[in-house]
């Protein structure tokens, strides 16, 4: 059935700009119409000096064809257009970007920007909160705005072939980043990457980096590819051997004269060393390939151990238990800290040190734990805060469920796909962080913990939530469901008026649209309530 539009009192094209010839080529209306339907627009190689306003405003302005056709069939209803999610504007002559890019909040791919003449990137980039991939390669950028770190969903950042001399430290806080390309720049130093736990590939070839320290490597536990060829490195830190996921390491064409033998313990598929003044490895060994080099380095480790055993007498000066235990933290902070050790188990002397001492916090994060230590139950009477993040837990044992005074539990970045029913006994739990695990359903036991105030379960594969059960969680004020597999949001979730923060970005549902999500939690809940069937 056709629909007659009421004649507006204003010009329906107000704010919709028609490109004039002196501003470069305009965008054909057919392309814009197709983009409103598909959510994708390709403007690569069109000799554009700037992006036409009609592109930035494609989801804001009334289409020009709306003036020409007052009746629409089901495929032409412009008010039901799809938000633009992919924009390709590479290989043009762009020198700057308009702040109006903030009008495209649903963009997930901006590939497009490579091979232009950009000298700066506007800080408003941070408003593209849905962006997953950003390609800024082959421009003239001398720096990146610190605000780029606010793009919390960004997984792929390509800044190859620019003029970058530094990278803002804020980049190290981008938790979702998986691929970072910084080749062919002018970098002399690197930032640290404390929060980049998902970073799989770091490409730094053809820069001017002279130093690589432990602080640059210690957080890269997921790294698979590290490309450092063509720099000015003189040494490789021993901590490189901690990168047990590393598969490809390119150190060619640097100034490296020796390698730590501990590299032999890595499971590398590819190791490039050509073009270095190496004195400790013969060229014929390097020429035989990666596995022969690793084998040689492992043999040197054995030789070193033998020499140490022969030359170092046993003494009573070494006290391993004292070296492991932070007594100051236990006594002063009431904290049991054995974090960032890459340990597969917690030594008994760690727990032994807590006898006759009140412990309120436990931090066993950043290890290789596959299960909850059984002796944790010894602290059940006092412990309030437990952190097992960044381990390899695939299940939760009953020992954790006995910590009935627990108020805060951090289990993010593990391999969890379910929680045991026994966790319902945690009747004082207020905050639980389950982000970056493998949950496909929202854990049913959480609905039973009425004291919960914050549930953080982003970056999983959750496909649905039960709004009726969630409504009974009267204290719940923060629910983070970002980057899951929610195909639809049940309207009844709008009845959960106790929520003050509801985060839904990064899911495949089509409604609510990005424009609604940007208005905040109250607007989203109201929108959902309005869609509840009468």
C-alpha positions as CSV (number, residue, x, y, z in Angstrom):
1,X,0.0,0.0,0.0
2,X,1.5,3.3,-1.0
3,X,1.9,6.0,1.6
4,X,1.2,9.7,0.9
5,X,3.8,12.0,2.5
6,X,2.5,15.2,4.2
7,X,4.0,18.3,2.6
8,X,6.7,19.5,4.9
9,X,6.9,23.2,5.9
10,X,10.7,23.1,5.4
11,X,12.9,22.2,2.5
12,X,13.4,18.4,2.8
13,X,16.9,18.9,1.3
14,X,18.0,21.3,4.0
15,X,21.5,20.3,5.1
16,X,21.9,18.1,2.0
17,X,24.7,19.5,-0.1
18,X,25.0,19.2,-3.9
19,X,28.6,19.1,-4.9
20,X,29.7,21.9,-7.2
21,X,32.3,21.5,-9.8
22,X,35.0,23.5,-8.1
23,X,34.8,21.2,-5.1
24,X,35.7,18.1,-7.1
25,X,33.5,15.3,-8.4
26,X,30.1,14.7,-6.8
27,X,28.8,11.4,-5.8
28,X,26.2,9.8,-8.2
29,X,22.8,9.6,-6.6
30,X,22.6,6.0,-7.7
31,X,25.6,5.2,-5.5
32,X,24.1,6.9,-2.5
33,X,20.8,5.2,-3.0
34,X,22.5,1.8,-3.2
35,X,24.6,2.6,-0.1
36,X,21.4,3.4,1.9
37,X,20.2,-0.1,1.1
38,X,23.5,-2.0,1.5
39,X,25.3,0.0,4.2
40,X,28.4,0.1,2.0
41,X,29.9,2.9,-0.1
42,X,33.0,2.6,-2.3
43,X,34.5,5.9,-3.5
44,X,38.1,4.7,-4.1
45,X,40.1,6.3,-6.9
46,X,37.6,9.1,-7.7
47,X,40.2,11.9,-7.6
48,X,38.4,13.5,-4.6
49,X,40.1,16.4,-2.9
50,X,37.7,16.2,0.0
51,X,34.8,13.9,1.0
52,X,31.5,15.4,-0.2
53,X,29.2,16.4,2.6
54,X,26.4,14.2,1.3
55,X,28.6,11.2,2.2
56,X,29.1,12.2,5.8
57,X,25.3,13.1,6.0
58,X,24.0,10.1,4.2
59,X,22.2,8.8,7.3
60,X,21.1,12.3,8.4
61,X,19.6,14.1,5.4
62,X,16.5,13.3,3.4
63,X,17.4,11.8,0.1
64,X,17.0,14.0,-3.0
65,X,14.8,11.3,-4.6
66,X,12.3,11.8,-1.8
67,X,11.3,15.1,-3.4
68,X,10.7,13.5,-6.7
69,X,8.7,10.5,-5.7
70,X,5.9,10.9,-3.1
71,X,5.0,7.2,-2.9
72,X,7.4,4.4,-2.1
73,X,7.3,0.6,-2.2
74,X,8.8,-1.6,0.4
75,X,12.2,-1.4,-1.1
76,X,12.3,2.4,-1.4
77,X,11.4,3.6,2.0
78,X,14.3,5.9,2.7
79,X,13.3,6.3,6.3
80,X,14.1,2.6,6.8
81,X,17.6,3.0,5.3
82,X,20.5,1.0,6.6
83,X,23.2,2.8,8.5
84,X,26.5,3.1,6.6
85,X,28.9,0.5,8.0
86,X,31.6,0.3,5.4
87,X,33.2,3.3,3.7
88,X,36.1,3.0,1.2
89,X,37.8,6.3,0.1
90,X,41.3,5.1,-0.6
91,X,43.5,6.3,-3.5
92,X,42.1,9.9,-3.7
93,X,43.7,13.3,-3.0
94,X,42.3,13.9,0.5
95,X,44.4,16.3,2.6
96,X,42.1,16.5,5.6
97,X,38.9,15.0,7.0
98,X,35.8,16.8,8.2
99,X,34.6,16.7,11.8
100,X,31.3,15.5,10.3
101,X,32.6,12.0,10.2
102,X,31.0,11.8,13.7
103,X,27.7,11.6,11.8
104,X,28.6,8.0,10.8
105,X,28.6,6.3,14.2
106,X,27.8,2.8,12.8
107,X,30.9,2.5,10.7
108,X,32.8,-0.7,11.3
109,X,35.2,-0.5,8.3
110,X,37.0,2.7,7.2
111,X,39.4,1.5,4.4
112,X,39.7,4.3,2.8
113,X,41.7,6.4,3.8
114,X,44.9,4.8,2.6
115,X,46.9,6.4,-0.3
116,X,45.8,9.9,0.2
117,X,47.6,13.1,1.4
118,X,46.4,13.3,5.0
119,X,48.6,15.2,7.4
120,X,46.4,14.9,10.4
121,X,43.6,12.8,11.8
122,X,40.8,14.6,13.7
123,X,40.2,13.8,17.3
124,X,36.6,13.2,16.5
125,X,37.7,9.8,15.2
126,X,37.1,8.6,18.7
127,X,33.4,9.0,18.1
128,X,33.4,6.1,15.6
129,X,32.9,3.7,18.5
130,X,31.8,0.8,16.2
131,X,34.9,0.9,14.0
132,X,36.6,-2.5,13.7
133,X,39.1,-1.7,11.0
134,X,41.0,1.6,10.2
135,X,43.5,1.9,7.3
136,X,45.5,5.1,7.4
137,X,48.5,3.8,5.4
138,X,50.4,5.7,2.7
139,X,49.6,9.2,3.9
140,X,51.7,12.0,5.5
141,X,50.8,11.6,9.1
142,X,53.4,12.8,11.6
143,X,51.4,11.8,14.7
144,X,48.2,10.1,15.8
145,X,45.7,11.7,18.2
146,X,45.6,10.2,21.6
147,X,41.9,10.0,21.3
148,X,42.3,7.1,18.9
149,X,42.5,4.9,22.0
150,X,38.8,5.5,22.7
151,X,37.9,3.3,19.7
152,X,37.4,0.4,22.0
153,X,36.2,-2.1,19.4
154,X,39.1,-1.4,16.9
155,X,40.8,-4.7,15.9
156,X,42.9,-3.7,12.9
157,X,44.9,-0.4,12.7
158,X,47.1,0.1,9.7
159,X,49.5,3.2,9.7
160,X,52.1,1.8,7.3
161,X,54.1,4.3,5.2
162,X,53.6,7.6,7.0
163,X,55.9,10.0,8.8
164,X,55.2,8.9,12.4
165,X,58.0,9.6,14.8
166,X,56.1,8.5,17.9
167,X,53.0,6.5,18.8
168,X,50.8,7.9,21.6
169,X,51.1,5.8,24.8
170,X,47.3,5.6,24.8
171,X,47.5,3.1,22.0
172,X,48.7,0.6,24.6
173,X,45.2,0.7,26.2
174,X,43.3,-0.6,23.2
175,X,42.0,-3.9,24.5
176,X,40.5,-5.2,21.3
177,X,43.5,-4.5,19.0
178,X,44.6,-7.6,17.2
179,X,46.7,-6.3,14.2
180,X,48.9,-3.2,14.3
181,X,50.9,-2.1,11.3
182,X,53.5,0.7,11.7
183,X,56.0,-0.2,9.0
184,X,58.0,2.4,7.0
185,X,57.7,5.3,9.5
186,X,60.3,7.2,11.5
187,X,59.7,5.5,14.9
188,X,62.7,5.6,17.3
189,X,60.9,4.3,20.4
190,X,57.9,2.1,21.1
191,X,55.1,2.5,23.5
192,X,54.2,-0.2,26.0
193,X,51.2,-2.3,25.4
194,X,49.7,-3.0,28.9
195,X,46.2,-3.7,27.8
196,X,46.8,-5.1,24.3
197,X,46.2,-8.7,25.4
198,X,44.6,-9.6,22.1
199,X,47.4,-8.3,19.9
200,X,48.4,-11.0,17.4
201,X,50.5,-9.2,14.9
202,X,52.8,-6.2,15.4
203,X,54.6,-5.0,12.3
204,X,57.4,-2.4,12.9
205,X,59.7,-3.0,9.9
206,X,61.8,-0.2,8.4
207,X,61.8,2.3,11.2
208,X,64.7,3.6,13.4
209,X,64.1,1.7,16.6
210,X,67.3,1.2,18.6
211,X,66.0,-0.4,21.8
212,X,63.6,-3.2,22.6
213,X,63.1,-3.7,26.3
214,X,61.2,-6.1,28.5
215,X,58.6,-3.4,29.1
216,X,57.6,-3.6,25.4
217,X,57.1,-7.3,25.4
218,X,55.8,-8.4,28.8
219,X,52.1,-7.9,27.9
220,X,52.1,-9.4,24.4
221,X,51.0,-12.9,25.5
222,X,48.9,-13.5,22.4
223,X,51.4,-12.3,19.8
224,X,51.9,-14.5,16.8
225,X,53.9,-12.3,14.4
226,X,56.6,-9.7,15.4
227,X,58.2,-8.0,12.5
228,X,61.3,-5.8,13.4
229,X,63.3,-6.0,10.3
230,X,65.2,-3.0,9.0
231,X,65.6,-1.2,12.3
232,X,68.7,-0.3,14.4
233,X,68.4,-2.9,17.2
234,X,71.6,-3.9,18.8
235,X,70.3,-6.6,21.2
236,X,67.3,-8.8,21.9
237,X,66.0,-9.0,25.5
238,X,65.8,-12.3,27.3
239,X,62.1,-11.6,27.8
240,X,61.5,-12.4,24.2
241,X,61.5,-16.1,25.2
242,X,58.3,-15.4,27.3
243,X,56.3,-15.0,24.1
244,X,55.3,-18.6,23.9
245,X,52.6,-18.0,21.2
246,X,55.1,-16.4,18.8
247,X,55.3,-18.1,15.4
248,X,57.1,-15.6,13.2
249,X,60.0,-13.4,14.3
250,X,61.8,-11.2,11.8
251,X,65.0,-9.5,13.1
252,X,66.8,-9.2,9.7
253,X,68.8,-6.1,8.8
254,X,69.5,-4.8,12.3
255,X,72.7,-4.3,14.3
256,X,72.3,-7.4,16.4
257,X,75.6,-9.1,17.4
258,X,74.3,-11.8,19.7
259,X,71.1,-13.6,20.6
260,X,69.8,-14.9,23.9
261,X,70.0,-18.7,24.0
262,X,66.5,-18.8,25.5
263,X,65.1,-18.0,22.1
264,X,65.6,-21.7,21.4
265,X,62.7,-22.5,23.7
266,X,60.2,-20.6,21.4
267,X,58.0,-22.6,19.0
268,X,58.9,-20.5,16.0
269,X,57.9,-21.5,12.5
270,X,59.9,-18.6,10.9
271,X,63.0,-16.8,12.2
272,X,64.8,-14.2,10.0
273,X,68.3,-13.1,11.1
274,X,70.0,-12.1,7.8
275,X,71.8,-8.8,7.6
276,X,73.0,-8.7,11.3
277,X,76.6,-8.8,12.5
278,X,76.1,-11.9,14.5
279,X,79.2,-13.3,16.1
280,X,77.7,-16.1,18.2
281,X,76.0,-18.1,15.4
282,X,77.9,-19.3,12.3
283,X,76.5,-18.3,9.0
284,X,76.2,-21.9,7.9
285,X,73.8,-22.6,10.8
286,X,71.7,-19.6,9.9
287,X,71.6,-20.7,6.2
288,X,70.1,-24.1,7.3
289,X,66.9,-22.3,8.4
290,X,64.8,-21.7,11.5
291,X,64.7,-25.1,13.1
292,X,68.5,-25.6,12.9
293,X,69.0,-22.2,14.6
294,X,66.6,-23.0,17.4
295,X,68.3,-26.4,17.9
296,X,71.7,-24.7,18.1
297,X,70.4,-22.2,20.7
298,X,68.8,-24.9,22.8
299,X,72.2,-26.8,22.8
300,X,73.9,-23.6,24.2
301,X,71.3,-23.5,27.0
302,X,72.4,-27.0,28.1
303,X,76.1,-26.0,27.9
304,X,75.5,-23.0,30.0
305,X,73.6,-25.0,32.7
306,X,76.4,-27.5,32.8
307,X,79.0,-24.8,33.3
308,X,77.0,-23.2,36.0
309,X,76.6,-26.4,38.0
310,X,80.4,-27.0,37.8
311,X,81.4,-23.6,38.9
312,X,78.8,-22.3,41.4
313,X,79.0,-23.8,44.9
314,X,75.9,-24.4,46.9
315,X,75.3,-21.9,49.6
316,X,72.7,-21.1,52.2
317,X,72.2,-17.6,50.9
318,X,69.4,-18.3,48.5
319,X,65.9,-18.4,50.0
320,X,63.4,-19.1,47.1
321,X,60.3,-18.7,49.3
322,X,61.3,-15.2,50.4
323,X,61.9,-14.2,46.8
324,X,58.5,-15.4,45.7
325,X,56.4,-13.8,48.5
326,X,55.7,-10.1,48.8
327,X,55.6,-9.9,52.6
328,X,55.0,-6.1,52.5
329,X,51.9,-6.5,50.4
330,X,50.6,-9.3,52.7
331,X,51.1,-7.4,56.0
332,X,50.4,-3.8,54.9
333,X,47.9,-4.2,52.0
334,X,46.3,-7.5,53.1
335,X,47.0,-8.6,49.5
336,X,48.3,-12.0,48.3
337,X,49.9,-11.2,45.0
338,X,51.4,-13.8,42.7
339,X,50.6,-12.2,39.4
340,X,52.4,-11.9,36.0
341,X,54.6,-15.0,36.7
342,X,53.4,-17.2,33.8
343,X,53.1,-19.9,36.5
344,X,51.0,-23.1,35.9
345,X,50.4,-23.5,39.6
346,X,50.7,-21.4,42.8
347,X,53.5,-22.6,45.0
348,X,52.6,-23.8,48.5
349,X,55.0,-21.3,50.2
350,X,52.8,-18.5,48.8
351,X,49.9,-19.8,50.9
352,X,52.1,-20.7,53.8
353,X,53.1,-17.0,54.1
354,X,49.6,-16.0,54.9
355,X,49.2,-18.0,58.1
356,X,48.0,-15.9,61.0
357,X,47.4,-13.0,58.6
358,X,44.2,-11.4,57.3
359,X,44.0,-11.5,53.5
360,X,41.2,-9.5,51.8
361,X,42.5,-9.5,48.2
362,X,44.1,-12.1,46.0
363,X,45.8,-11.4,42.7
364,X,46.8,-14.5,40.6
365,X,46.3,-12.8,37.2
366,X,48.6,-13.1,34.2
367,X,49.7,-16.6,34.8
368,X,49.0,-20.0,33.0
369,X,46.6,-21.4,35.6
370,X,44.3,-24.1,34.3
371,X,42.4,-24.6,37.5
372,X,41.6,-22.8,40.8
373,X,44.2,-23.5,43.5
374,X,42.6,-25.8,46.1
375,X,44.3,-24.0,49.0
376,X,42.4,-20.8,48.2
377,X,39.7,-22.1,50.6
378,X,42.1,-21.4,53.5
379,X,41.3,-17.7,53.0
380,X,37.5,-18.0,52.7
381,X,36.8,-16.3,56.0
382,X,38.4,-12.9,55.0
383,X,38.9,-12.6,51.2
384,X,36.7,-10.1,49.4
385,X,38.4,-9.5,46.1
386,X,39.8,-12.2,43.7
387,X,41.5,-11.7,40.4
388,X,42.1,-14.7,38.1
389,X,42.2,-12.7,34.8
390,X,44.5,-13.6,31.9
391,X,44.9,-17.3,32.7
392,X,43.8,-20.5,31.0
393,X,40.8,-21.5,33.2
394,X,38.2,-23.6,31.3
395,X,36.1,-24.4,34.4
396,X,35.4,-23.1,37.9
397,X,35.9,-25.6,40.7
398,X,33.9,-25.7,43.9
399,X,36.8,-24.1,45.9
400,X,36.0,-20.7,44.5
401,X,32.3,-21.1,45.4
402,X,33.2,-21.4,49.1
403,X,34.5,-17.8,49.3
404,X,31.2,-16.6,50.5
405,X,32.4,-13.1,51.5
406,X,33.5,-12.4,48.0
407,X,32.3,-9.1,46.5
408,X,34.5,-8.7,43.4
409,X,35.6,-11.5,41.0
410,X,37.7,-10.9,37.9
411,X,37.7,-13.9,35.4
412,X,38.2,-12.1,32.1
413,X,40.5,-13.4,29.4
414,X,40.2,-17.1,30.2
415,X,38.6,-20.1,28.3
416,X,35.4,-20.2,30.3
417,X,32.1,-21.3,28.6
418,X,30.0,-21.9,31.7
419,X,29.7,-21.3,35.4
420,X,28.7,-23.9,38.0
421,X,25.4,-23.7,39.9
422,X,27.3,-23.7,43.2
423,X,28.2,-20.0,42.5
424,X,24.8,-19.1,43.7
425,X,26.3,-19.4,47.2
426,X,28.3,-16.2,46.6
427,X,25.6,-14.1,48.2
428,X,27.7,-11.0,48.6
429,X,29.1,-10.8,45.1
430,X,28.7,-7.4,43.6
431,X,30.8,-7.3,40.5
432,X,31.9,-10.1,38.1
433,X,34.0,-9.6,35.0
434,X,33.7,-12.4,32.4
435,X,34.8,-10.5,29.3
436,X,37.0,-12.2,26.7
437,X,35.9,-15.8,27.4
438,X,33.9,-18.3,25.4
439,X,30.3,-18.0,26.7
440,X,27.6,-18.7,24.2
441,X,24.8,-18.2,26.6
442,X,24.4,-15.8,29.5
443,X,25.3,-17.9,32.6
444,X,22.0,-18.9,34.3
445,X,23.5,-18.8,37.8
446,X,24.1,-15.1,37.6
447,X,20.3,-14.5,37.5
448,X,20.2,-16.1,41.0
449,X,22.8,-13.8,42.6
450,X,20.6,-10.9,43.7
451,X,23.5,-8.8,45.1
452,X,25.1,-8.3,41.7
453,X,25.5,-4.7,40.7
454,X,27.8,-5.1,37.6
455,X,28.0,-7.9,35.1
456,X,30.7,-7.5,32.5
457,X,30.5,-10.1,29.8
458,X,31.7,-8.4,26.6
459,X,33.6,-10.0,23.8
460,X,32.0,-13.5,24.1
461,X,29.5,-15.3,21.9
462,X,26.4,-14.7,24.0
463,X,23.3,-15.1,21.8
464,X,20.5,-14.2,24.1
465,X,19.5,-12.9,27.5
466,X,16.3,-13.5,29.6
467,X,14.8,-10.1,30.4
468,X,12.2,-11.6,32.8
469,X,14.9,-13.1,35.0
470,X,17.1,-10.1,34.6
471,X,14.4,-7.8,35.9
472,X,14.5,-9.7,39.2
473,X,18.2,-8.6,39.6
474,X,17.1,-5.5,41.5
475,X,20.6,-4.3,42.3
476,X,22.0,-4.7,38.7
477,X,23.0,-1.2,37.5
478,X,25.7,-2.1,34.9
479,X,25.4,-4.7,32.1
480,X,28.1,-4.9,29.5
481,X,27.1,-7.1,26.5
482,X,29.3,-5.5,23.9
483,X,30.8,-7.6,21.0
484,X,28.6,-10.7,21.4
485,X,26.3,-12.5,19.0
486,X,22.9,-11.0,20.0
487,X,20.8,-11.1,16.8
488,X,17.9,-9.3,18.6
489,X,17.3,-7.4,21.8
490,X,14.1,-8.5,23.5
491,X,11.9,-5.4,24.0
492,X,11.1,-6.6,27.6
493,X,14.7,-5.7,28.5
494,X,13.4,-2.1,28.6
495,X,11.6,-3.0,31.8
496,X,14.9,-3.4,33.6
497,X,14.7,0.2,34.8
498,X,17.3,-0.5,37.5
499,X,20.0,-0.4,34.8
500,X,22.1,2.8,34.6
501,X,24.6,1.5,32.1
502,X,23.6,-0.9,29.3
503,X,26.3,-1.5,26.6
504,X,25.2,-3.3,23.4
505,X,27.6,-2.1,20.7
506,X,29.2,-4.6,18.5
507,X,26.4,-7.1,18.2
508,X,24.8,-8.2,14.9
509,X,21.2,-7.0,15.7
510,X,19.7,-4.3,13.4
511,X,17.5,-2.6,16.0
512,X,18.0,-0.5,18.1
513,X,20.0,1.3,15.4
514,X,23.4,2.9,16.2
515,X,21.7,6.4,16.5
516,X,19.6,5.1,19.3
517,X,22.5,3.4,21.1
518,X,24.4,6.7,21.0
519,X,21.7,8.5,23.0
520,X,22.6,6.4,26.1
521,X,21.0,3.8,28.3
522,X,17.8,5.7,29.3
523,X,17.0,6.3,25.6
524,X,17.6,2.6,24.7
525,X,15.4,1.3,27.5
526,X,12.6,3.7,26.6
527,X,12.9,2.6,22.9
528,X,12.7,-1.1,23.9
529,X,9.7,-0.5,26.2
530,X,7.9,1.2,23.3
531,X,8.3,-1.9,21.2
532,X,6.8,-4.3,23.8
533,X,3.6,-5.8,22.2
534,X,0.4,-4.6,23.7
